[in-house]
Amino acid sequence: MSEFALNPADMHAASAAADSAAAAARGSDGSDALSALAAALPGSTTAETVPELGSAWEAGVSGWSEEVDSLSHAIDDLAVDGARVDGQAGSAMHGLVGGLGPR
């Protein structure tokens, strides 16, 4: 049987890293690069599609950021639930042994 352990502190750190990544992505702005692209190829089909590309970029980054925010919240919720269950199991085990032994 396989086993795995969850460390709430590590999970909270992972959640914070996901939040940071989402915030950084949300703050990204490709408008300068897209403007340079359009200016480098005046009159081209590429230059004409730059506004659509910009809109797609913004929608994609926004959607990705929302999904990462959801993941971050799920990780935090799992860490809190895991710590709660672990505490309950520890209390139950302590009760089963009648408080004998080191605590």
Gaussian input, Z-matrix of N, CA and C with variables (Angstrom, degrees):
# hf/3-21g

backbone

0 1
 N
 C     1     B1
 C     2     B2     1     A1
 N     3     B3     2     A2     1     D1
 C     4     B4     3     A3     2     D2
 C     5     B5     4     A4     3     D3
 N     6     B6     5     A5     4     D4
 C     7     B7     6     A6     5     D5
 C     8     B8     7     A7     6     D6
 N     9     B9     8     A8     7     D7
 C    10    B10     9     A9     8     D8
 C    11    B11    10    A10     9     D9
 N    12    B12    11    A11    10    D10
 C    13    B13    12    A12    11    D11
 C    14    B14    13    A13    12    D12
 N    15    B15    14    A14    13    D13
 C    16    B16    15    A15    14    D14
 C    17    B17    16    A16    15    D15
 N    18    B18    17    A17    16    D16
 C    19    B19    18    A18    17    D17
 C    20    B20    19    A19    18    D18
 N    21    B21    20    A20    19    D19
 C    22    B22    21    A21    20    D20
 C    23    B23    22    A22    21    D21
 N    24    B24    23    A23    22    D22
 C    25    B25    24    A24    23    D23
 C    26    B26    25    A25    24    D24
 N    27    B27    26    A26    25    D25
 C    28    B28    27    A27    26    D26
 C    29    B29    28    A28    27    D27
 N    30    B30    29    A29    28    D28
 C    31    B31    30    A30    29    D29
 C    32    B32    31    A31    30    D30
 N    33    B33    32    A32    31    D31
 C    34    B34    33    A33    32    D32
 C    35    B35    34    A34    33    D33
 N    36    B36    35    A35    34    D34
 C    37    B37    36    A36    35    D35
 C    38    B38    37    A37    36    D36
 N    39    B39    38    A38    37    D37
 C    40    B40    39    A39    38    D38
 C    41    B41    40    A40    39    D39
 N    42    B42    41    A41    40    D40
 C    43    B43    42    A42    41    D41
 C    44    B44    43    A43    42    D42
 N    45    B45    44    A44    43    D43
 C    46    B46    45    A45    44    D44
 C    47    B47    46    A46    45    D45
 N    48    B48    47    A47    46    D46
 C    49    B49    48    A48    47    D47
 C    50    B50    49    A49    48    D48
 N    51    B51    50    A50    49    D49
 C    52    B52    51    A51    50    D50
 C    53    B53    52    A52    51    D51
 N    54    B54    53    A53    52    D52
 C    55    B55    54    A54    53    D53
 C    56    B56    55    A55    54    D54
 N    57    B57    56    A56    55    D55
 C    58    B58    57    A57    56    D56
 C    59    B59    58    A58    57    D57
 N    60    B60    59    A59    58    D58
 C    61    B61    60    A60    59    D59
 C    62    B62    61    A61    60    D60
 N    63    B63    62    A62    61    D61
 C    64    B64    63    A63    62    D62
 C    65    B65    64    A64    63    D63
 N    66    B66    65    A65    64    D64
 C    67    B67    66    A66    65    D65
 C    68    B68    67    A67    66    D66
 N    69    B69    68    A68    67    D67
 C    70    B70    69    A69    68    D68
 C    71    B71    70    A70    69    D69
 N    72    B72    71    A71    70    D70
 C    73    B73    72    A72    71    D71
 C    74    B74    73    A73    72    D72
 N    75    B75    74    A74    73    D73
 C    76    B76    75    A75    74    D74
 C    77    B77    76    A76    75    D75
 N    78    B78    77    A77    76    D76
 C    79    B79    78    A78    77    D77
 C    80    B80    79    A79    78    D78
 N    81    B81    80    A80    79    D79
 C    82    B82    81    A81    80    D80
 C    83    B83    82    A82    81    D81
 N    84    B84    83    A83    82    D82
 C    85    B85    84    A84    83    D83
 C    86    B86    85    A85    84    D84
 N    87    B87    86    A86    85    D85
 C    88    B88    87    A87    86    D86
 C    89    B89    88    A88    87    D87
 N    90    B90    89    A89    88    D88
 C    91    B91    90    A90    89    D89
 C    92    B92    91    A91    90    D90
 N    93    B93    92    A92    91    D91
 C    94    B94    93    A93    92    D92
 C    95    B95    94    A94    93    D93
 N    96    B96    95    A95    94    D94
 C    97    B97    96    A96    95    D95
 C    98    B98    97    A97    96    D96
 N    99    B99    98    A98    97    D97
 C   100   B100    99    A99    98    D98
 C   101   B101   100   A100    99    D99
 N   102   B102   101   A101   100   D100
 C   103   B103   102   A102   101   D101
 C   104   B104   103   A103   102   D102
 N   105   B105   104   A104   103   D103
 C   106   B106   105   A105   104   D104
 C   107   B107   106   A106   105   D105
 N   108   B108   107   A107   106   D106
 C   109   B109   108   A108   107   D107
 C   110   B110   109   A109   108   D108
 N   111   B111   110   A110   109   D109
 C   112   B112   111   A111   110   D110
 C   113   B113   112   A112   111   D111
 N   114   B114   113   A113   112   D112
 C   115   B115   114   A114   113   D113
 C   116   B116   115   A115   114   D114
 N   117   B117   116   A116   115   D115
 C   118   B118   117   A117   116   D116
 C   119   B119   118   A118   117   D117
 N   120   B120   119   A119   118   D118
 C   121   B121   120   A120   119   D119
 C   122   B122   121   A121   120   D120
 N   123   B123   122   A122   121   D121
 C   124   B124   123   A123   122   D122
 C   125   B125   124   A124   123   D123
 N   126   B126   125   A125   124   D124
 C   127   B127   126   A126   125   D125
 C   128   B128   127   A127   126   D126
 N   129   B129   128   A128   127   D127
 C   130   B130   129   A129   128   D128
 C   131   B131   130   A130   129   D129
 N   132   B132   131   A131   130   D130
 C   133   B133   132   A132   131   D131
 C   134   B134   133   A133   132   D132
 N   135   B135   134   A134   133   D133
 C   136   B136   135   A135   134   D134
 C   137   B137   136   A136   135   D135
 N   138   B138   137   A137   136   D136
 C   139   B139   138   A138   137   D137
 C   140   B140   139   A139   138   D138
 N   141   B141   140   A140   139   D139
 C   142   B142   141   A141   140   D140
 C   143   B143   142   A142   141   D141
 N   144   B144   143   A143   142   D142
 C   145   B145   144   A144   143   D143
 C   146   B146   145   A145   144   D144
 N   147   B147   146   A146   145   D145
 C   148   B148   147   A147   146   D146
 C   149   B149   148   A148   147   D147
 N   150   B150   149   A149   148   D148
 C   151   B151   150   A150   149   D149
 C   152   B152   151   A151   150   D150
 N   153   B153   152   A152   151   D151
 C   154   B154   153   A153   152   D152
 C   155   B155   154   A154   153   D153
 N   156   B156   155   A155   154   D154
 C   157   B157   156   A156   155   D155
 C   158   B158   157   A157   156   D156
 N   159   B159   158   A158   157   D157
 C   160   B160   159   A159   158   D158
 C   161   B161   160   A160   159   D159
 N   162   B162   161   A161   160   D160
 C   163   B163   162   A162   161   D161
 C   164   B164   163   A163   162   D162
 N   165   B165   164   A164   163   D163
 C   166   B166   165   A165   164   D164
 C   167   B167   166   A166   165   D165
 N   168   B168   167   A167   166   D166
 C   169   B169   168   A168   167   D167
 C   170   B170   169   A169   168   D168
 N   171   B171   170   A170   169   D169
 C   172   B172   171   A171   170   D170
 C   173   B173   172   A172   171   D171
 N   174   B174   173   A173   172   D172
 C   175   B175   174   A174   173   D173
 C   176   B176   175   A175   174   D174
 N   177   B177   176   A176   175   D175
 C   178   B178   177   A177   176   D176
 C   179   B179   178   A178   177   D177
 N   180   B180   179   A179   178   D178
 C   181   B181   180   A180   179   D179
 C   182   B182   181   A181   180   D180
 N   183   B183   182   A182   181   D181
 C   184   B184   183   A183   182   D182
 C   185   B185   184   A184   183   D183
 N   186   B186   185   A185   184   D184
 C   187   B187   186   A186   185   D185
 C   188   B188   187   A187   186   D186
 N   189   B189   188   A188   187   D187
 C   190   B190   189   A189   188   D188
 C   191   B191   190   A190   189   D189
 N   192   B192   191   A191   190   D190
 C   193   B193   192   A192   191   D191
 C   194   B194   193   A193   192   D192
 N   195   B195   194   A194   193   D193
 C   196   B196   195   A195   194   D194
 C   197   B197   196   A196   195   D195
 N   198   B198   197   A197   196   D196
 C   199   B199   198   A198   197   D197
 C   200   B200   199   A199   198   D198
 N   201   B201   200   A200   199   D199
 C   202   B202   201   A201   200   D200
 C   203   B203   202   A202   201   D201
 N   204   B204   203   A203   202   D202
 C   205   B205   204   A204   203   D203
 C   206   B206   205   A205   204   D204
 N   207   B207   206   A206   205   D205
 C   208   B208   207   A207   206   D206
 C   209   B209   208   A208   207   D207
 N   210   B210   209   A209   208   D208
 C   211   B211   210   A210   209   D209
 C   212   B212   211   A211   210   D210
 N   213   B213   212   A212   211   D211
 C   214   B214   213   A213   212   D212
 C   215   B215   214   A214   213   D213
 N   216   B216   215   A215   214   D214
 C   217   B217   216   A216   215   D215
 C   218   B218   217   A217   216   D216
 N   219   B219   218   A218   217   D217
 C   220   B220   219   A219   218   D218
 C   221   B221   220   A220   219   D219
 N   222   B222   221   A221   220   D220
 C   223   B223   222   A222   221   D221
 C   224   B224   223   A223   222   D222
 N   225   B225   224   A224   223   D223
 C   226   B226   225   A225   224   D224
 C   227   B227   226   A226   225   D225
 N   228   B228   227   A227   226   D226
 C   229   B229   228   A228   227   D227
 C   230   B230   229   A229   228   D228
 N   231   B231   230   A230   229   D229
 C   232   B232   231   A231   230   D230
 C   233   B233   232   A232   231   D231
 N   234   B234   233   A233   232   D232
 C   235   B235   234   A234   233   D233
 C   236   B236   235   A235   234   D234
 N   237   B237   236   A236   235   D235
 C   238   B238   237   A237   236   D236
 C   239   B239   238   A238   237   D237
 N   240   B240   239   A239   238   D238
 C   241   B241   240   A240   239   D239
 C   242   B242   241   A241   240   D240
 N   243   B243   242   A242   241   D241
 C   244   B244   243   A243   242   D242
 C   245   B245   244   A244   243   D243
 N   246   B246   245   A245   244   D244
 C   247   B247   246   A246   245   D245
 C   248   B248   247   A247   246   D246
 N   249   B249   248   A248   247   D247
 C   250   B250   249   A249   248   D248
 C   251   B251   250   A250   249   D249
 N   252   B252   251   A251   250   D250
 C   253   B253   252   A252   251   D251
 C   254   B254   253   A253   252   D252
 N   255   B255   254   A254   253   D253
 C   256   B256   255   A255   254   D254
 C   257   B257   256   A256   255   D255
 N   258   B258   257   A257   256   D256
 C   259   B259   258   A258   257   D257
 C   260   B260   259   A259   258   D258
 N   261   B261   260   A260   259   D259
 C   262   B262   261   A261   260   D260
 C   263   B263   262   A262   261   D261
 N   264   B264   263   A263   262   D262
 C   265   B265   264   A264   263   D263
 C   266   B266   265   A265   264   D264
 N   267   B267   266   A266   265   D265
 C   268   B268   267   A267   266   D266
 C   269   B269   268   A268   267   D267
 N   270   B270   269   A269   268   D268
 C   271   B271   270   A270   269   D269
 C   272   B272   271   A271   270   D270
 N   273   B273   272   A272   271   D271
 C   274   B274   273   A273   272   D272
 C   275   B275   274   A274   273   D273
 N   276   B276   275   A275   274   D274
 C   277   B277   276   A276   275   D275
 C   278   B278   277   A277   276   D276
 N   279   B279   278   A278   277   D277
 C   280   B280   279   A279   278   D278
 C   281   B281   280   A280   279   D279
 N   282   B282   281   A281   280   D280
 C   283   B283   282   A282   281   D281
 C   284   B284   283   A283   282   D282
 N   285   B285   284   A284   283   D283
 C   286   B286   285   A285   284   D284
 C   287   B287   286   A286   285   D285
 N   288   B288   287   A287   286   D286
 C   289   B289   288   A288   287   D287
 C   290   B290   289   A289   288   D288
 N   291   B291   290   A290   289   D289
 C   292   B292   291   A291   290   D290
 C   293   B293   292   A292   291   D291
 N   294   B294   293   A293   292   D292
 C   295   B295   294   A294   293   D293
 C   296   B296   295   A295   294   D294
 N   297   B297   296   A296   295   D295
 C   298   B298   297   A297   296   D296
 C   299   B299   298   A298   297   D297
 N   300   B300   299   A299   298   D298
 C   301   B301   300   A300   299   D299
 C   302   B302   301   A301   300   D300
 N   303   B303   302   A302   301   D301
 C   304   B304   303   A303   302   D302
 C   305   B305   304   A304   303   D303
 N   306   B306   305   A305   304   D304
 C   307   B307   306   A306   305   D305
 C   308   B308   307   A307   306   D306

   B1=1.4452
   B2=1.5261
   B3=1.2896
   B4=1.4586
   B5=1.5216
   B6=1.3037
   B7=1.4609
   B8=1.5182
   B9=1.2920
   B10=1.4487
   B11=1.5178
   B12=1.2938
   B13=1.4582
   B14=1.5225
   B15=1.2947
   B16=1.4591
   B17=1.5186
   B18=1.3049
   B19=1.4512
   B20=1.5310
   B21=1.3374
   B22=1.4673
   B23=1.5275
   B24=1.3225
   B25=1.4750
   B26=1.5269
   B27=1.3297
   B28=1.4635
   B29=1.5254
   B30=1.3350
   B31=1.4703
   B32=1.5247
   B33=1.3349
   B34=1.4695
   B35=1.5331
   B36=1.3377
   B37=1.4716
   B38=1.5265
   B39=1.3231
   B40=1.4654
   B41=1.5182
   B42=1.3070
   B43=1.4637
   B44=1.5287
   B45=1.3260
   B46=1.4722
   B47=1.5190
   B48=1.3379
   B49=1.4671
   B50=1.5223
   B51=1.3273
   B52=1.4628
   B53=1.5240
   B54=1.3394
   B55=1.4705
   B56=1.5213
   B57=1.3264
   B58=1.4612
   B59=1.5310
   B60=1.3303
   B61=1.4697
   B62=1.5206
   B63=1.3290
   B64=1.4670
   B65=1.5240
   B66=1.3272
   B67=1.4649
   B68=1.5267
   B69=1.3313
   B70=1.4696
   B71=1.5231
   B72=1.3312
   B73=1.4633
   B74=1.5207
   B75=1.3319
   B76=1.4643
   B77=1.5220
   B78=1.3223
   B79=1.4568
   B80=1.5161
   B81=1.3309
   B82=1.4723
   B83=1.5228
   B84=1.2964
   B85=1.4600
   B86=1.5163
   B87=1.3036
   B88=1.4534
   B89=1.5168
   B90=1.3212
   B91=1.4673
   B92=1.5258
   B93=1.3301
   B94=1.4654
   B95=1.5258
   B96=1.3356
   B97=1.4684
   B98=1.5227
   B99=1.3158
   B100=1.4640
   B101=1.5293
   B102=1.3176
   B103=1.4726
   B104=1.5213
   B105=1.3401
   B106=1.4659
   B107=1.5194
   B108=1.3171
   B109=1.4679
   B110=1.5205
   B111=1.3102
   B112=1.4606
   B113=1.5289
   B114=1.3294
   B115=1.4687
   B116=1.5223
   B117=1.3303
   B118=1.4660
   B119=1.5246
   B120=1.3200
   B121=1.4724
   B122=1.5264
   B123=1.3409
   B124=1.4703
   B125=1.5252
   B126=1.3178
   B127=1.4618
   B128=1.5202
   B129=1.3106
   B130=1.4682
   B131=1.5249
   B132=1.3035
   B133=1.4577
   B134=1.5260
   B135=1.3264
   B136=1.4686
   B137=1.5213
   B138=1.3202
   B139=1.4615
   B140=1.5254
   B141=1.3182
   B142=1.4645
   B143=1.5323
   B144=1.3276
   B145=1.4710
   B146=1.5273
   B147=1.3302
   B148=1.4631
   B149=1.5355
   B150=1.3385
   B151=1.4733
   B152=1.5313
   B153=1.3305
   B154=1.4636
   B155=1.5268
   B156=1.3199
   B157=1.4555
   B158=1.5298
   B159=1.3139
   B160=1.4664
   B161=1.5213
   B162=1.3246
   B163=1.4650
   B164=1.5223
   B165=1.3309
   B166=1.4674
   B167=1.5233
   B168=1.3378
   B169=1.4643
   B170=1.5230
   B171=1.3320
   B172=1.4641
   B173=1.5262
   B174=1.3222
   B175=1.4671
   B176=1.5316
   B177=1.3174
   B178=1.4538
   B179=1.5145
   B180=1.3137
   B181=1.4690
   B182=1.5287
   B183=1.3069
   B184=1.4636
   B185=1.5277
   B186=1.3228
   B187=1.4651
   B188=1.5158
   B189=1.3373
   B190=1.4637
   B191=1.5228
   B192=1.3218
   B193=1.4634
   B194=1.5221
   B195=1.3113
   B196=1.4635
   B197=1.5311
   B198=1.3250
   B199=1.4669
   B200=1.5249
   B201=1.3212
   B202=1.4627
   B203=1.5274
   B204=1.3263
   B205=1.4700
   B206=1.5297
   B207=1.3234
   B208=1.4682
   B209=1.5228
   B210=1.3311
   B211=1.4661
   B212=1.5213
   B213=1.3117
   B214=1.4559
   B215=1.5235
   B216=1.3199
   B217=1.4693
   B218=1.5296
   B219=1.3203
   B220=1.4662
   B221=1.5249
   B222=1.3275
   B223=1.4662
   B224=1.5289
   B225=1.3227
   B226=1.4682
   B227=1.5262
   B228=1.3293
   B229=1.4659
   B230=1.5248
   B231=1.3265
   B232=1.4581
   B233=1.5271
   B234=1.3198
   B235=1.4668
   B236=1.5202
   B237=1.3219
   B238=1.4698
   B239=1.5288
   B240=1.3340
   B241=1.4649
   B242=1.5271
   B243=1.3197
   B244=1.4572
   B245=1.5096
   B246=1.3200
   B247=1.4687
   B248=1.5268
   B249=1.3289
   B250=1.4733
   B251=1.5252
   B252=1.3193
   B253=1.4640
   B254=1.5265
   B255=1.3182
   B256=1.4508
   B257=1.5297
   B258=1.3130
   B259=1.4634
   B260=1.5164
   B261=1.3271
   B262=1.4594
   B263=1.5263
   B264=1.3259
   B265=1.4664
   B266=1.5235
   B267=1.3240
   B268=1.4599
   B269=1.5176
   B270=1.3298
   B271=1.4599
   B272=1.5189
   B273=1.3276
   B274=1.4563
   B275=1.5242
   B276=1.3250
   B277=1.4643
   B278=1.5280
   B279=1.3044
   B280=1.4658
   B281=1.5316
   B282=1.3284
   B283=1.4571
   B284=1.5119
   B285=1.3331
   B286=1.4616
   B287=1.5237
   B288=1.3060
   B289=1.4594
   B290=1.5222
   B291=1.3086
   B292=1.4579
   B293=1.5093
   B294=1.2968
   B295=1.4514
   B296=1.5153
   B297=1.3360
   B298=1.4529
   B299=1.5063
   B300=1.2793
   B301=1.4570
   B302=1.5054
   B303=1.3403
   B304=1.4684
   B305=1.5113
   B306=1.2633
   B307=1.4499
   B308=1.4694
   A1=108.80
   A2=117.17
   A3=121.98
   A4=110.18
   A5=114.80
   A6=120.94
   A7=109.33
   A8=115.70
   A9=120.66
   A10=107.66
   A11=115.22
   A12=121.32
   A13=108.96
   A14=114.68
   A15=120.64
   A16=108.23
   A17=115.60
   A18=121.63
   A19=107.10
   A20=117.37
   A21=119.34
   A22=113.66
   A23=118.00
   A24=119.89
   A25=110.46
   A26=116.82
   A27=120.63
   A28=111.02
   A29=115.23
   A30=119.04
   A31=111.06
   A32=116.21
   A33=118.96
   A34=110.60
   A35=116.81
   A36=120.38
   A37=110.50
   A38=117.06
   A39=120.59
   A40=110.77
   A41=116.14
   A42=120.58
   A43=110.80
   A44=116.16
   A45=120.06
   A46=110.76
   A47=117.51
   A48=120.63
   A49=110.64
   A50=117.23
   A51=120.36
   A52=110.66
   A53=116.49
   A54=120.06
   A55=111.15
   A56=116.04
   A57=120.95
   A58=111.19
   A59=116.46
   A60=120.38
   A61=111.06
   A62=116.45
   A63=119.98
   A64=110.84
   A65=116.49
   A66=120.20
   A67=111.26
   A68=116.11
   A69=119.54
   A70=111.06
   A71=116.35
   A72=119.54
   A73=110.65
   A74=115.35
   A75=119.62
   A76=110.75
   A77=116.28
   A78=120.84
   A79=113.50
   A80=116.81
   A81=118.66
   A82=109.65
   A83=114.74
   A84=119.74
   A85=107.89
   A86=115.57
   A87=120.12
   A88=113.42
   A89=117.81
   A90=119.79
   A91=112.78
   A92=118.42
   A93=120.12
   A94=110.72
   A95=115.83
   A96=119.88
   A97=110.76
   A98=116.99
   A99=119.89
   A100=111.01
   A101=116.80
   A102=119.80
   A103=110.65
   A104=115.98
   A105=120.31
   A106=110.40
   A107=116.56
   A108=120.76
   A109=110.66
   A110=116.88
   A111=120.57
   A112=111.14
   A113=116.85
   A114=120.45
   A115=111.46
   A116=117.27
   A117=121.04
   A118=112.06
   A119=116.02
   A120=120.30
   A121=111.09
   A122=117.12
   A123=119.31
   A124=111.79
   A125=114.36
   A126=120.05
   A127=113.83
   A128=118.45
   A129=120.63
   A130=111.22
   A131=115.28
   A132=121.12
   A133=109.42
   A134=115.92
   A135=120.11
   A136=110.41
   A137=116.58
   A138=120.47
   A139=110.89
   A140=116.17
   A141=120.04
   A142=112.38
   A143=116.54
   A144=119.67
   A145=113.47
   A146=117.62
   A147=120.70
   A148=112.07
   A149=120.79
   A150=118.58
   A151=112.70
   A152=116.75
   A153=119.93
   A154=110.37
   A155=116.30
   A156=120.85
   A157=110.38
   A158=116.19
   A159=120.37
   A160=111.81
   A161=116.53
   A162=120.42
   A163=111.41
   A164=116.34
   A165=120.68
   A166=110.25
   A167=116.50
   A168=120.98
   A169=110.25
   A170=116.06
   A171=120.37
   A172=111.82
   A173=116.82
   A174=120.57
   A175=110.80
   A176=116.61
   A177=120.36
   A178=112.64
   A179=116.46
   A180=120.77
   A181=109.79
   A182=116.73
   A183=120.37
   A184=110.65
   A185=117.12
   A186=121.12
   A187=111.97
   A188=116.19
   A189=120.45
   A190=110.32
   A191=116.20
   A192=120.66
   A193=111.35
   A194=117.18
   A195=120.66
   A196=111.04
   A197=117.02
   A198=120.97
   A199=110.94
   A200=117.40
   A201=120.73
   A202=110.00
   A203=117.80
   A204=120.33
   A205=110.30
   A206=117.07
   A207=120.86
   A208=110.67
   A209=116.57
   A210=120.63
   A211=110.45
   A212=117.07
   A213=121.66
   A214=111.33
   A215=116.44
   A216=120.64
   A217=110.73
   A218=116.90
   A219=120.55
   A220=110.84
   A221=117.28
   A222=120.97
   A223=109.80
   A224=117.24
   A225=120.54
   A226=111.14
   A227=116.63
   A228=120.23
   A229=111.06
   A230=116.69
   A231=120.84
   A232=111.06
   A233=117.22
   A234=120.63
   A235=110.75
   A236=116.77
   A237=120.66
   A238=110.01
   A239=117.01
   A240=120.79
   A241=110.79
   A242=117.51
   A243=121.28
   A244=111.90
   A245=117.18
   A246=121.06
   A247=110.19
   A248=116.19
   A249=120.10
   A250=110.55
   A251=116.65
   A252=121.04
   A253=110.44
   A254=116.60
   A255=120.42
   A256=110.61
   A257=115.97
   A258=120.40
   A259=111.74
   A260=116.61
   A261=120.25
   A262=110.91
   A263=116.47
   A264=120.13
   A265=110.47
   A266=116.86
   A267=120.60
   A268=111.68
   A269=117.08
   A270=121.10
   A271=110.85
   A272=116.52
   A273=120.43
   A274=110.87
   A275=116.87
   A276=120.13
   A277=110.41
   A278=116.56
   A279=120.47
   A280=109.15
   A281=116.92
   A282=121.15
   A283=112.30
   A284=117.47
   A285=120.96
   A286=112.42
   A287=116.63
   A288=119.03
   A289=111.24
   A290=116.74
   A291=121.21
   A292=114.59
   A293=115.68
   A294=119.10
   A295=113.33
   A296=117.39
   A297=120.83
   A298=110.87
   A299=116.27
   A300=120.31
   A301=112.23
   A302=114.31
   A303=119.26
   A304=111.42
   A305=115.71
   A306=121.55
   A307=113.11
   D1=135.58
   D2=179.42
   D3=-82.36
   D4=148.78
   D5=176.57
   D6=-127.85
   D7=151.50
   D8=171.60
   D9=-146.86
   D10=154.77
   D11=-179.70
   D12=-124.86
   D13=141.78
   D14=177.43
   D15=-110.28
   D16=128.78
   D17=177.99
   D18=-103.67
   D19=110.28
   D20=-177.05
   D21=-54.16
   D22=-38.58
   D23=-179.63
   D24=-64.01
   D25=-42.02
   D26=177.63
   D27=-64.99
   D28=-37.95
   D29=179.89
   D30=-66.82
   D31=-41.10
   D32=177.39
   D33=-64.59
   D34=-36.45
   D35=177.03
   D36=-65.58
   D37=-40.23
   D38=177.60
   D39=-65.15
   D40=-39.42
   D41=177.83
   D42=-62.98
   D43=-43.23
   D44=178.78
   D45=-64.36
   D46=-38.16
   D47=177.95
   D48=-65.23
   D49=-39.46
   D50=177.42
   D51=-64.88
   D52=-42.78
   D53=176.22
   D54=-58.27
   D55=-43.12
   D56=-179.64
   D57=-63.77
   D58=-42.46
   D59=178.67
   D60=-63.07
   D61=-42.36
   D62=179.09
   D63=-63.42
   D64=-42.27
   D65=179.67
   D66=-65.09
   D67=-40.70
   D68=179.03
   D69=-64.94
   D70=-41.28
   D71=179.06
   D72=-65.46
   D73=-41.25
   D74=179.64
   D75=-61.60
   D76=-32.50
   D77=-177.96
   D78=-84.30
   D79=-5.40
   D80=-179.57
   D81=-72.70
   D82=147.08
   D83=-178.06
   D84=-140.68
   D85=113.24
   D86=-179.43
   D87=-92.27
   D88=8.12
   D89=-174.33
   D90=-62.53
   D91=-38.54
   D92=179.22
   D93=-63.78
   D94=-44.88
   D95=-179.99
   D96=-65.37
   D97=-39.81
   D98=179.85
   D99=-68.89
   D100=-37.01
   D101=176.79
   D102=-64.33
   D103=-40.93
   D104=178.31
   D105=-64.46
   D106=-39.28
   D107=177.87
   D108=-62.15
   D109=-47.95
   D110=179.90
   D111=-63.00
   D112=-39.73
   D113=179.82
   D114=-68.25
   D115=-31.82
   D116=-178.58
   D117=-75.02
   D118=-21.21
   D119=-177.33
   D120=-127.57
   D121=58.00
   D122=-176.05
   D123=-60.93
   D124=138.42
   D125=177.11
   D126=77.91
   D127=-1.12
   D128=-177.97
   D129=-86.58
   D130=164.37
   D131=175.23
   D132=-62.64
   D133=-36.80
   D134=178.52
   D135=-60.31
   D136=-46.10
   D137=179.89
   D138=-61.42
   D139=-35.94
   D140=-179.96
   D141=-69.96
   D142=-28.94
   D143=-177.16
   D144=-91.46
   D145=-2.07
   D146=-179.18
   D147=-55.99
   D148=-43.95
   D149=178.61
   D150=-59.61
   D151=-39.08
   D152=178.22
   D153=-65.93
   D154=-40.89
   D155=178.11
   D156=-62.24
   D157=-41.85
   D158=178.03
   D159=-61.68
   D160=-43.32
   D161=178.33
   D162=-64.60
   D163=-42.40
   D164=178.57
   D165=-63.81
   D166=-40.54
   D167=178.39
   D168=-59.60
   D169=-50.17
   D170=-178.64
   D171=-60.91
   D172=-43.32
   D173=179.47
   D174=-65.19
   D175=-42.28
   D176=-179.99
   D177=-64.77
   D178=-45.24
   D179=179.80
   D180=-65.67
   D181=-41.27
   D182=179.52
   D183=-62.69
   D184=-46.45
   D185=179.16
   D186=-62.76
   D187=-43.47
   D188=179.23
   D189=-62.45
   D190=-43.90
   D191=-179.05
   D192=-62.17
   D193=-40.69
   D194=178.04
   D195=-63.64
   D196=-41.48
   D197=178.55
   D198=-64.90
   D199=-41.16
   D200=178.89
   D201=-67.27
   D202=-37.64
   D203=174.96
   D204=-60.22
   D205=-42.92
   D206=178.34
   D207=-62.32
   D208=-42.92
   D209=177.48
   D210=-61.04
   D211=-44.19
   D212=179.88
   D213=-58.58
   D214=-45.82
   D215=179.30
   D216=-64.86
   D217=-38.75
   D218=178.94
   D219=-64.50
   D220=-40.69
   D221=178.21
   D222=-63.21
   D223=-45.62
   D224=178.38
   D225=-61.09
   D226=-44.86
   D227=179.58
   D228=-61.19
   D229=-41.35
   D230=178.75
   D231=-64.65
   D232=-40.03
   D233=178.48
   D234=-62.89
   D235=-43.99
   D236=179.92
   D237=-65.49
   D238=-45.55
   D239=179.02
   D240=-62.63
   D241=-42.59
   D242=179.76
   D243=-61.72
   D244=-43.21
   D245=179.00
   D246=-65.22
   D247=-38.75
   D248=179.16
   D249=-64.77
   D250=-47.41
   D251=-179.48
   D252=-64.73
   D253=-40.57
   D254=178.47
   D255=-61.16
   D256=-42.82
   D257=177.99
   D258=-63.68
   D259=-41.39
   D260=178.31
   D261=-64.81
   D262=-41.93
   D263=178.88
   D264=-64.30
   D265=-41.19
   D266=177.68
   D267=-61.64
   D268=-41.96
   D269=178.30
   D270=-65.25
   D271=-41.11
   D272=178.98
   D273=-63.93
   D274=-42.86
   D275=179.00
   D276=-64.18
   D277=-40.40
   D278=178.89
   D279=-62.07
   D280=-41.03
   D281=178.56
   D282=-66.13
   D283=-35.55
   D284=-179.49
   D285=-67.22
   D286=-35.91
   D287=-179.28
   D288=-90.68
   D289=5.80
   D290=174.82
   D291=66.33
   D292=26.51
   D293=177.98
   D294=76.15
   D295=14.13
   D296=179.23
   D297=-79.69
   D298=148.40
   D299=175.74
   D300=83.32
   D301=177.65
   D302=-178.55
   D303=-66.71
   D304=148.85
   D305=-178.57
   D306=-110.39

